[in-house]
Amino acid sequence: MKIYIGLFILLMGFQALAQVEKQTFPVFSECKNELSENQENCFYVTLQNFIYSKFKVPKEVVEENYKGDVIVVFEVDTIGQFKTLYIDAISNDLRQETQNVFEQLPLIQPATYSGRPTYSKFTLKIAIPLVDPNLKQEDLVVAENNHSVKLVANNEKELTEFEDVEKSYKPFDNPNFRSNLNIAFTHLSYYNFEAALNQVGSNNHTATKPYSYNEVAKYYDFEAVQKQLLKQKESWWGRKLWNENLIAIQGDVYWFTVNPIFDLRIGKDTGSDLSNTFVNTRGVQVQGALGETLTFSSSIYESQGRFADYYNAYAVSLKPSGGNPAIIPGVGIAKLFKEDAFDFPMAEANLKYKPNSFIDLQLGYGRNFIGDGYRSLLQSDATSPYPYFKINTTFWKIKYTNTYMWLKDVRPEASLEGTYATKYMASHYLSYNVSKRLNIGLFENVVWTNTNDRGFDVNFVNPIIFYRAVEFSSSSKSGNALLGATAKYKWSNSVNFYGQFLLDEFAIGDVKEGNKSWRNKFGYQIGAKYYDAFGVKNFMLQLEYNQVRPYVYSHSNPLTNYGHNNQSMGHAWGANFRELVGIARYAKARYFGEAKFTYGQRGFDFNSATDTYNYGGNIYLSYEENRPFDSGVAIAQGNKTTVIIGELQIGYVVNPASNLKVFANAMFRDFNPKLQTETLQKMNTSWFSIGLRSDLFNWYFDY
């Protein structure tokens, strides 16, 4: 609660500062020598005199002895050019003459706000027949700009504020493409512009996701790509189905969109006794901006589903205390639906405030990702959404990301009176472009709990402090600190290499002895991406190897492990594994395809009457209890299990505005433990699905 109050005070402080910023009026050359308090009146008088001298009332209007008004809504832009936005007149001739007069207006000094040029908007009433402004100046001009409105009070007339708002609507021109709004992170969507971001010589930072539109727009032309994808549809239904947002409204300093969310799929696990698999998701997504500094996004999902047998069993193995039967990986806690399916609602949201070009502040409920690979060992998006507060600071060759998270431990051992235990996490990630080809990153993270009413420890709020030192000073048992590093090297515009190193605990003495101590808790990732492979446009190949030693992510107190909702905040497989992933992606126009192959070795516990040891794969067990040995610890120790997964997906983008896709998917999975136990069975799965999905988050099925 304290952090929310602090954020509110911070935002109010920015607002208070904004209210005292100085604003000036546009200035004609004739008005440059006027005092500042006279500039407004001089602008009106000069404009009126110019129009009176240039305006030629059309002959037809004069012959008809017409008496009335021409209403013009116009702006003076940031270079001092007049632009008409709306002209209301009785005839096309009057509208055309008004347009001609405004095109003759000279460039003037634009309005300023806080010393910077800004747009200013006005409404002008031109009386027909023309009236000499030197004889009558009142009620001719009503000025309106971004910061103030002048109204003439008249209790005998209805106000026109409502109509003025409707008149201020503009054709929707995809302002989201130029905004600070976050782009929903999915590997398939980000692949479209990944090659553009990773050109040699670019000074960006690709590891922290999600990106914002304006970050990517420097390298990738969203509008040009969208125009290429548009279908020629004239009807409202055709445009909304194939090209546009369902609702899209844009004004002078705001915009928002509303789109339905669907994930409707049907499939079959050929080895299952269940009749079919299915997902039935309905929801809504709202996105928008208020001014240039505030953007927002919110998605609400209501879902029911039944999956392949292996996935259903894994979801049940994650079940929380309190009676709910499962946690859907990457989504959240599920209720029982009918007799053999799950009901699992989900929500995500992000509110971003960007007060200047260097800093953005985000308050959200969702997931974050750090890395350039398919997996992340440092911070992945394979877990359920959670509340977070994020600060991004970008300057020179540096991007510095601070994220504060509120997590849950839902095990029965951690629950009290039906309430899940709260844990806190804070992370720093510093990304530095060493050269036009090389980027390195440093990562630091700490997890702590509410022991002794510790709450959200203000020691970790400071964004430039070293967490390891604070965690040690608070007692090594009260928190869990991890360190990490990343690197990316751009061999060429087509080939990139990347990697990660995670250090949970490191005993130099044990390393020197070479005895493979359990205390040497670390993991690493190496990978490569080949864009436009073999000269084929939009064809990408990726190869990635991940390895995490036993007991990584776990802690002496399971409550302070590196997990949330019974899932790992790092690699989705937890610890004690090695994994090789190969991915191929291709896209052309609205068509796309992805092939993925995974080979892995995982070490599970036997959990039998004769072997109850903790072999280091389950991060929710204390690493100080039931270890079978202290040295000679090897990856995939315990019940060594080979996992082979092949997946093929092809699809078609129905609507690029909402990222709605129709797809077909085939997965083949072979799960082969060394010893079959009650909880670990050999299983071969062939799972086929077809569906229609709004692709807004990564949903991982490769466990």
Secondary structure as UniProt FT lines:
FT   HELIX           2..19
FT   STRAND          23..24
FT   HELIX           29..31
FT   TURN            32..33
FT   HELIX           36..38
FT   HELIX           39..54
FT   HELIX           59..63
FT   TURN            64..65
FT   STRAND          68..76
FT   TURN            78..79
FT   STRAND          82..88
FT   HELIX           92..104
FT   STRAND          112..113
FT   TURN            114..115
FT   STRAND          116..117
FT   STRAND          120..128
FT   TURN            133..135
FT   TURN            138..139
FT   STRAND          141..144
FT   TURN            155..156
FT   HELIX           161..167
FT   HELIX           175..178
FT   HELIX           187..197
FT   TURN            200..201
FT   STRAND          208..209
FT   HELIX           213..216
FT   TURN            217..219
FT   HELIX           222..229
FT   HELIX           236..242
FT   STRAND          247..250
FT   STRAND          254..269
FT   TURN            270..271
FT   STRAND          277..290
FT   TURN            291..293
FT   STRAND          294..306
FT   HELIX           309..317
FT   TURN            321..322
FT   STRAND          326..328
FT   TURN            329..331
FT   STRAND          332..337
FT   TURN            338..340
FT   STRAND          341..343
FT   STRAND          346..353
FT   STRAND          359..366
FT   STRAND          369..370
FT   STRAND          386..395
FT   TURN            396..397
FT   STRAND          398..409
FT   HELIX           412..414
FT   TURN            417..418
FT   STRAND          421..433
FT   STRAND          438..449
FT   HELIX           451..453
FT   HELIX           458..460
FT   TURN            463..464
FT   HELIX           467..473
FT   TURN            476..478
FT   STRAND          479..490
FT   STRAND          495..505
FT   HELIX           508..513
FT   TURN            518..519
FT   STRAND          521..530
FT   TURN            531..532
FT   HELIX           533..535
FT   TURN            537..538
FT   STRAND          539..548
FT   TURN            550..553
FT   HELIX           558..560
FT   STRAND          563..564
FT   TURN            565..566
FT   STRAND          567..568
FT   TURN            572..573
FT   STRAND          577..588
FT   TURN            589..590
FT   STRAND          591..604
FT   TURN            619..620
FT   TURN            623..624
FT   TURN            635..636
FT   STRAND          639..655
FT   TURN            656..659
FT   STRAND          660..673
FT   STRAND          683..694
//
